[in-house]
Amino acid sequence: MHRDVDRSLTGKIGRVTGRIGPGTIGEVMLPFRGGTSAFHAHPFDKNSVFAVGEQVLVIYYEPPQTVFVDELPDVLKAD
């Protein structure tokens, strides 16, 4: 079934489970379809590095299982 671009993950907060960096395929766990799923992850700016355990913000979702992420803004970080 072909649909328009799926923006359902844009703006979601995920936790890094596989280091994300330039030239590598990282992994992030995200809330998805009522559960939690692993997605391949790349830095949105192509340069940033995110360590395992960090929270990141999804900027762009490329179906079926790839997201581009950026640093979580301070305003969204839990105290």
mmCIF file of the C-alpha atoms, coordinates in Angstrom:
data_MODEL
# 
_entry.id   MODEL 
# 
loop_
_atom_site.group_PDB 
_atom_site.id 
_atom_site.type_symbol 
_atom_site.label_atom_id 
_atom_site.label_alt_id 
_atom_site.label_comp_id 
_atom_site.label_asym_id 
_atom_site.label_entity_id 
_atom_site.label_seq_id 
_atom_site.pdbx_PDB_ins_code 
_atom_site.Cartn_x 
_atom_site.Cartn_y 
_atom_site.Cartn_z 
_atom_site.occupancy 
_atom_site.B_iso_or_equiv 
_atom_site.pdbx_formal_charge 
_atom_site.auth_seq_id 
_atom_site.auth_comp_id 
_atom_site.auth_asym_id 
_atom_site.auth_atom_id 
_atom_site.pdbx_PDB_model_num 
ATOM 1  C CA . MET A 1 1  ? 0.000  0.000  0.000  1.00 0.00 ? 1  MET A CA 1 
ATOM 2  C CA . HIS A 1 2  ? 1.527  3.313  -1.073 1.00 0.00 ? 2  HIS A CA 1 
ATOM 3  C CA . ARG A 1 3  ? 0.940  6.376  1.092  1.00 0.00 ? 3  ARG A CA 1 
ATOM 4  C CA . ASP A 1 4  ? 2.173  9.937  1.318  1.00 0.00 ? 4  ASP A CA 1 
ATOM 5  C CA . VAL A 1 5  ? 5.303  10.641 3.366  1.00 0.00 ? 5  VAL A CA 1 
ATOM 6  C CA . ASP A 1 6  ? 4.825  9.300  6.892  1.00 0.00 ? 6  ASP A CA 1 
ATOM 7  C CA . ARG A 1 7  ? 5.609  12.044 9.397  1.00 0.00 ? 7  ARG A CA 1 
ATOM 8  C CA . SER A 1 8  ? 4.361  10.084 12.402 1.00 0.00 ? 8  SER A CA 1 
ATOM 9  C CA . LEU A 1 9  ? 7.823  9.923  13.995 1.00 0.00 ? 9  LEU A CA 1 
ATOM 10 C CA . THR A 1 10 ? 8.895  13.524 13.360 1.00 0.00 ? 10 THR A CA 1 
ATOM 11 C CA . GLY A 1 11 ? 9.260  15.249 16.718 1.00 0.00 ? 11 GLY A CA 1 
ATOM 12 C CA . LYS A 1 12 ? 9.391  12.016 18.720 1.00 0.00 ? 12 LYS A CA 1 
ATOM 13 C CA . ILE A 1 13 ? 12.024 11.510 21.401 1.00 0.00 ? 13 ILE A CA 1 
ATOM 14 C CA . GLY A 1 14 ? 14.066 8.326  21.272 1.00 0.00 ? 14 GLY A CA 1 
ATOM 15 C CA . ARG A 1 15 ? 16.890 6.677  23.183 1.00 0.00 ? 15 ARG A CA 1 
ATOM 16 C CA . VAL A 1 16 ? 20.101 5.712  21.402 1.00 0.00 ? 16 VAL A CA 1 
ATOM 17 C CA . THR A 1 17 ? 20.825 1.978  21.576 1.00 0.00 ? 17 THR A CA 1 
ATOM 18 C CA . GLY A 1 18 ? 23.612 1.915  18.965 1.00 0.00 ? 18 GLY A CA 1 
ATOM 19 C CA . ARG A 1 19 ? 26.119 4.772  18.623 1.00 0.00 ? 19 ARG A CA 1 
ATOM 20 C CA . ILE A 1 20 ? 25.060 7.311  15.977 1.00 0.00 ? 20 ILE A CA 1 
ATOM 21 C CA . GLY A 1 21 ? 27.729 9.158  14.019 1.00 0.00 ? 21 GLY A CA 1 
ATOM 22 C CA . PRO A 1 22 ? 28.902 10.227 10.573 1.00 0.00 ? 22 PRO A CA 1 
ATOM 23 C CA . GLY A 1 23 ? 29.433 7.341  8.174  1.00 0.00 ? 23 GLY A CA 1 
ATOM 24 C CA . THR A 1 24 ? 27.848 4.793  10.514 1.00 0.00 ? 24 THR A CA 1 
ATOM 25 C CA . ILE A 1 25 ? 24.385 3.352  10.981 1.00 0.00 ? 25 ILE A CA 1 
ATOM 26 C CA . GLY A 1 26 ? 23.264 3.832  14.548 1.00 0.00 ? 26 GLY A CA 1 
ATOM 27 C CA . GLU A 1 27 ? 20.143 2.624  16.261 1.00 0.00 ? 27 GLU A CA 1 
ATOM 28 C CA . VAL A 1 28 ? 17.437 4.348  18.285 1.00 0.00 ? 28 VAL A CA 1 
ATOM 29 C CA . MET A 1 29 ? 14.391 2.993  20.093 1.00 0.00 ? 29 MET A CA 1 
ATOM 30 C CA . LEU A 1 30 ? 11.191 4.927  19.407 1.00 0.00 ? 30 LEU A CA 1 
ATOM 31 C CA . PRO A 1 31 ? 7.530  4.717  20.355 1.00 0.00 ? 31 PRO A CA 1 
ATOM 32 C CA . PHE A 1 32 ? 5.820  3.314  17.255 1.00 0.00 ? 32 PHE A CA 1 
ATOM 33 C CA . ARG A 1 33 ? 2.359  1.892  16.531 1.00 0.00 ? 33 ARG A CA 1 
ATOM 34 C CA . GLY A 1 34 ? 1.485  1.319  20.168 1.00 0.00 ? 34 GLY A CA 1 
ATOM 35 C CA . GLY A 1 35 ? 4.826  -0.207 21.117 1.00 0.00 ? 35 GLY A CA 1 
ATOM 36 C CA . THR A 1 36 ? 8.545  0.478  20.889 1.00 0.00 ? 36 THR A CA 1 
ATOM 37 C CA . SER A 1 37 ? 10.641 -0.324 17.815 1.00 0.00 ? 37 SER A CA 1 
ATOM 38 C CA . ALA A 1 38 ? 14.288 -0.098 16.803 1.00 0.00 ? 38 ALA A CA 1 
ATOM 39 C CA . PHE A 1 39 ? 15.127 2.206  13.891 1.00 0.00 ? 39 PHE A CA 1 
ATOM 40 C CA . HIS A 1 40 ? 18.338 2.761  11.949 1.00 0.00 ? 40 HIS A CA 1 
ATOM 41 C CA . ALA A 1 41 ? 19.548 6.253  12.807 1.00 0.00 ? 41 ALA A CA 1 
ATOM 42 C CA . HIS A 1 42 ? 21.796 8.864  11.233 1.00 0.00 ? 42 HIS A CA 1 
ATOM 43 C CA . PRO A 1 43 ? 22.775 12.335 12.466 1.00 0.00 ? 43 PRO A CA 1 
ATOM 44 C CA . PHE A 1 44 ? 20.571 14.906 10.710 1.00 0.00 ? 44 PHE A CA 1 
ATOM 45 C CA . ASP A 1 45 ? 23.505 17.330 10.316 1.00 0.00 ? 45 ASP A CA 1 
ATOM 46 C CA . LYS A 1 46 ? 25.776 14.499 9.052  1.00 0.00 ? 46 LYS A CA 1 
ATOM 47 C CA . ASN A 1 47 ? 28.431 15.412 11.684 1.00 0.00 ? 47 ASN A CA 1 
ATOM 48 C CA . SER A 1 48 ? 27.063 14.894 15.195 1.00 0.00 ? 48 SER A CA 1 
ATOM 49 C CA . VAL A 1 49 ? 27.801 11.884 17.372 1.00 0.00 ? 49 VAL A CA 1 
ATOM 50 C CA . PHE A 1 50 ? 25.308 10.482 19.879 1.00 0.00 ? 50 PHE A CA 1 
ATOM 51 C CA . ALA A 1 51 ? 26.341 7.929  22.482 1.00 0.00 ? 51 ALA A CA 1 
ATOM 52 C CA . VAL A 1 52 ? 24.347 4.940  23.681 1.00 0.00 ? 52 VAL A CA 1 
ATOM 53 C CA . GLY A 1 53 ? 21.833 6.069  26.295 1.00 0.00 ? 53 GLY A CA 1 
ATOM 54 C CA . GLU A 1 54 ? 21.423 9.626  25.005 1.00 0.00 ? 54 GLU A CA 1 
ATOM 55 C CA . GLN A 1 55 ? 18.000 10.962 24.143 1.00 0.00 ? 55 GLN A CA 1 
ATOM 56 C CA . VAL A 1 56 ? 17.584 12.388 20.633 1.00 0.00 ? 56 VAL A CA 1 
ATOM 57 C CA . LEU A 1 57 ? 14.876 14.151 18.656 1.00 0.00 ? 57 LEU A CA 1 
ATOM 58 C CA . VAL A 1 58 ? 13.630 12.732 15.344 1.00 0.00 ? 58 VAL A CA 1 
ATOM 59 C CA . ILE A 1 59 ? 13.873 15.364 12.600 1.00 0.00 ? 59 ILE A CA 1 
ATOM 60 C CA . TYR A 1 60 ? 12.998 13.181 9.611  1.00 0.00 ? 60 TYR A CA 1 
ATOM 61 C CA . TYR A 1 61 ? 11.569 9.682  9.131  1.00 0.00 ? 61 TYR A CA 1 
ATOM 62 C CA . GLU A 1 62 ? 12.428 7.681  6.024  1.00 0.00 ? 62 GLU A CA 1 
ATOM 63 C CA . PRO A 1 63 ? 10.230 4.569  5.866  1.00 0.00 ? 63 PRO A CA 1 
ATOM 64 C CA . PRO A 1 64 ? 10.410 1.784  6.556  1.00 0.00 ? 64 PRO A CA 1 
ATOM 65 C CA . GLN A 1 65 ? 12.987 1.865  9.404  1.00 0.00 ? 65 GLN A CA 1 
ATOM 66 C CA . THR A 1 66 ? 15.315 4.878  9.157  1.00 0.00 ? 66 THR A CA 1 
ATOM 67 C CA . VAL A 1 67 ? 15.319 8.160  11.070 1.00 0.00 ? 67 VAL A CA 1 
ATOM 68 C CA . PHE A 1 68 ? 17.528 11.228 11.066 1.00 0.00 ? 68 PHE A CA 1 
ATOM 69 C CA . VAL A 1 69 ? 18.047 12.670 14.542 1.00 0.00 ? 69 VAL A CA 1 
ATOM 70 C CA . ASP A 1 70 ? 19.412 15.731 16.307 1.00 0.00 ? 70 ASP A CA 1 
ATOM 71 C CA . GLU A 1 71 ? 20.284 16.752 19.849 1.00 0.00 ? 71 GLU A CA 1 
ATOM 72 C CA . LEU A 1 72 ? 17.328 16.952 22.194 1.00 0.00 ? 72 LEU A CA 1 
ATOM 73 C CA . PRO A 1 73 ? 16.672 20.648 22.967 1.00 0.00 ? 73 PRO A CA 1 
ATOM 74 C CA . ASP A 1 74 ? 17.062 21.606 26.653 1.00 0.00 ? 74 ASP A CA 1 
ATOM 75 C CA . VAL A 1 75 ? 13.364 22.519 26.852 1.00 0.00 ? 75 VAL A CA 1 
ATOM 76 C CA . LEU A 1 76 ? 12.454 18.861 26.149 1.00 0.00 ? 76 LEU A CA 1 
ATOM 77 C CA . LYS A 1 77 ? 14.966 17.286 28.533 1.00 0.00 ? 77 LYS A CA 1 
ATOM 78 C CA . ALA A 1 78 ? 13.635 15.772 31.757 1.00 0.00 ? 78 ALA A CA 1 
ATOM 79 C CA . ASP A 1 79 ? 14.950 17.325 34.951 1.00 0.00 ? 79 ASP A CA 1 
# 
